[in-house]
Amino acid sequence: MKLTEHTKFSGCGAKLGPGLLDKALCELSQPAFPQLLVDYRHSDDAGVWRINDETALVQTVDFFPPIVDDPFAFGRIASANALSDVYAMGGTPITALSIVAFPTDAMDLAILRQIMAGALDALGEANAALVGGHSIKDEELKFGLAVSGLVHPERALRNNCPQSGDVLILTKALGTGCINRAHKAGRAPAGAMSAAEQSMAALNKSAAEVLTTFPVHACTDVTGFGLLGHGCEMISGSGCTMEITQDSIITLPGALECVAAGLVPGGTGANRSHREKWIANASECSEETLNLLFDPQTSGGLLAALPAAEAPKALDALSKAGCTAFPCGRIVEGEEQIHVMS
């Protein structure tokens, strides 16, 4: 059974658009908690709760419909994607709860068993324990994890604290959204989906372990809102401008061909509709460029802002750790907007 043939949306492309989320959350409030360092109002990757002066709890949840056909691969990718939020906060995952929506009338339980096996494979690599979960019947398969991790309260990485002069480093190639769209249409270039699966299944563990040894000012993981969407969150409230260097961006094999053929997921349009006004020179960018940079990523890489003097050393350390890492731009003084540079 091909899992993606039974879903309307796939992976992080199934996320509600950022505009809808802003409308849903804008008037909500909760009591002030002195221990609560980061919550939903910050548009960050996870919540952070101070336990004591040395330890804080990092919590996140992520689930979605299948983005690949193989159940084991789907379980691993969904788990890697959920774990990534803890890594983006500079934390170490320790436990996870599974979230399952399963069509019992349409799929054999052996599929769910393989999904869980893939999840345990990823959790084993992360040295995090599966402690339980919850499941419901649903017409469409969905799977993910609620993950808890630990971090020192003063070393938790935020997504919107870049500083002028920082270099931006991204730790995975772009293109999972458009490749998946092409795959579902039966038009993915040879080898493209295999490369995308390999990228999505890879944990951000090694990249996070390297980056936490450097003075990173801001960090996030690039997922459903695309590079530019998450870039907008990074500069929001920072008083800085972000410059994205298009020519330095590494893409997955076949991604450029998919975008050029107009094979872009619906999430791309939602991302552009909400965030394109932040792109200062959007009118000068080609449709292909904007569609690639707003492409919703599933289990994408970490986007880190760190001092320019540290960037070459960080890139070298990431390379030695086996990570696909590259500089993709910089932070400069100016208005809170993004310039896409050639």
Helices and strands as residue ranges (DSSP letters): G 3-6, G 11-14, H 18-25, E 36-38, G 40-42, E 47-50, E 56-64, H 71-88, E 92-102, H 109-126, E 129-137, E 142-151, E 166-170, H 176-184, H 192-201, H 205-211, E 218-221, H 226-235, E 240-245, G 246-248, H 255-260, H 266-275, G 276-278, G 282-284, H 287-293, E 302-307, H 311-320, E 326-333, E 338-341
